[in-house]
Amino acid sequence: MGNAVCYNGKGGYMISLNDYLFSGDTVLKILLQYSADLKDEAIKNHNTIDMAHSNFLIQIIEILEHTEFLTSQSQRINEFYMYMADKYQYLAFTFKGRIKSLIRAEEKFNGYILEYIHNYYKMNGRYPNEAEIKNNLNCFRDLIAYRIVISLPQCHVSEKENREEQELKLLYEIANVIPEFLEERGFTAVLAGLSDENSSELLTEDNQLYYRDYVHTPRPSGYRSLHITFYDNFARCYTELQLRTKDMDDLAEIGRANHLGYEKLQEENRARRGMIPEGECKIFDEAYERLVMLQELDLVSINVNMFKAYNNQLINDGCGLFRGRQILPFEHLSRFQDDRVGKAI
């Protein structure tokens, strides 16, 4: 079958991240070893997917080893924080930045493989070859992400106004300023590639092209947020920016969107496995096995430096293994500028 990735189900040993999580090593050492071993296997077996996987891990290594660019990036993001602090003194908001955790990044990489192969097979009745799969593994643009969460105190809302409606207006007002503001500071907004029918009219026509508007068109789990991707021309990397209200953030982080989204993803992967029997597509089999192994990982049993878990809910992650490493914590508390409620608006 030429360069196709189908096989008879009798493949050799498969390297997985789980193999490296019990040695007591640091996340960086784990990444270096895992990436190097994947590369060696890729060369030995002429496996371009494992090579792409290794190169993906190198992106994370570069972020963790060379953090000086994050200083420049956070300083420029901080300029927008200062802009908001001056313009919206009555508004409470937080700016947070994170590097995607190693386990989440690994899950996402393998999840993309499953999704692409499943959709390709469903549409074409055959499996894609390695070149086709590899070509669709260049979509990781959120290894670094920032989030702005706003909250309008009730004391700044008049009796005639609706707090949620006012927050939405403010959210979109802020969203409309961000692209031009950051482009003046070395960022380039990336087209979202979605129909503007999925965007709110509160976004300007030009900005609708850049945002994935999950506020106007929520995900099935109820998740709501505005997402925009930038290319940082100074740091030469992509970064994602998310905007939410506090209610949206609560739903995503500790509410049903978090739980239901995870459950839905597992169901989708099980359905994909059902459509593609084991042994028919080696790349699918390996990605599925790696993903399931991570999802079933007992966090209490692992031994990674600066990580501790009492159970899968009580976790202290000081190294970015399971939870993203925080790189930008800014918080602005609402200032009471006037006794007259709603005057600031």
Summary of the structure (lengths in Angstrom):
residues: 345
radius of gyration: 22.1
end to end distance: 65.7
largest distance: 75.6
contacts: 1047
relative contact order: 0.18
helix: 47%
strand: 15%
